[in-house]
Amino acid sequence: ATLGLNALESYDTRESIGANLVMVGVGLGSVALAQFPATIGAAGLFYFVIALTQTAYGFIYGRRRRKLMRAAKAPPSSAPENTASS
């Protein structure tokens, strides 16, 4: 089923899913550290990685989003098409 999202809405949806996948990765990294006695103390501290990963993710996707917004304000002939599949 198609949601009828425009290109920017589709991009924001993918960005949100990606940000949540980054959070899952941090959680899994913490679980992996907790499996070994030598690194169990670092498992809790590993959550500080969230600040780094979310900052980097937001920086990268924010730059791409601004580029997409500029393209959307251009004349219709150069606007990106909706890439959402049916």
C-alpha positions in Angstrom: 0.0 0.0 0.0 1.3 3.4 -0.8 1.1 6.2 1.7 1.2 9.1 -0.8 4.2 10.8 0.8 6.1 13.5 -1.0 9.9 13.2 -1.4 10.6 15.1 1.8 8.2 13.1 3.9 9.6 9.9 2.5 13.1 11.0 3.3 12.1 12.0 6.8 10.5 8.6 7.3 13.7 6.8 6.2 15.8 9.1 8.4 13.7 8.3 11.4 13.9 4.6 10.8 17.7 4.9 10.4 18.0 6.8 13.6 16.1 4.1 15.5 18.3 1.4 13.9 21.4 3.3 15.2 19.9 3.1 18.7 19.3 -0.6 18.3 23.0 -0.9 17.3 24.1 0.9 20.4 21.9 -1.4 22.6 23.3 -4.5 20.9 26.8 -3.2 21.4 26.2 -2.8 25.1 24.7 -6.3 25.3 27.8 -7.7 23.5 30.1 -5.9 26.0 28.1 -7.3 28.9 28.7 -10.8 27.8 32.4 -10.7 28.9 33.6 -10.3 32.5 36.5 -8.0 31.4 34.2 -5.5 29.6 31.0 -5.8 31.7 31.8 -2.4 33.3 32.0 -0.7 29.9 28.5 -2.0 28.9 26.8 0.8 30.7 29.3 3.4 29.7 28.8 2.3 26.1 25.5 4.3 26.1 27.5 7.5 25.9 28.1 6.4 22.3 24.5 7.5 21.6 25.6 11.1 21.7 28.3 10.6 19.1 26.2 8.4 16.8 23.1 10.5 16.9 25.1 13.7 16.4 26.9 12.2 13.4 23.7 10.7 12.0 21.8 14.0 12.4 24.7 16.0 10.8 24.8 13.7 7.7 21.1 13.4 7.2 20.5 17.1 8.0 22.8 18.1 5.2 21.1 15.8 2.8 17.7 17.0 3.9 18.6 20.6 3.3 19.8 19.7 -0.2 16.5 17.9 -0.8 14.6 21.0 0.4 16.5 23.3 -1.9 15.8 21.0 -4.8 12.1 20.9 -3.9 12.0 24.7 -4.1 13.5 24.7 -7.6 11.2 24.7 -10.7 9.1 21.6 -11.1 11.3 20.3 -13.9 14.3 19.8 -11.6 12.4 18.7 -8.4 13.1 15.2 -7.2 10.4 12.7 -7.9 8.8 10.6 -5.2 10.7 7.4 -4.9 8.2 5.6 -2.7 7.3 2.3 -4.2 3.9 0.8 -4.3 
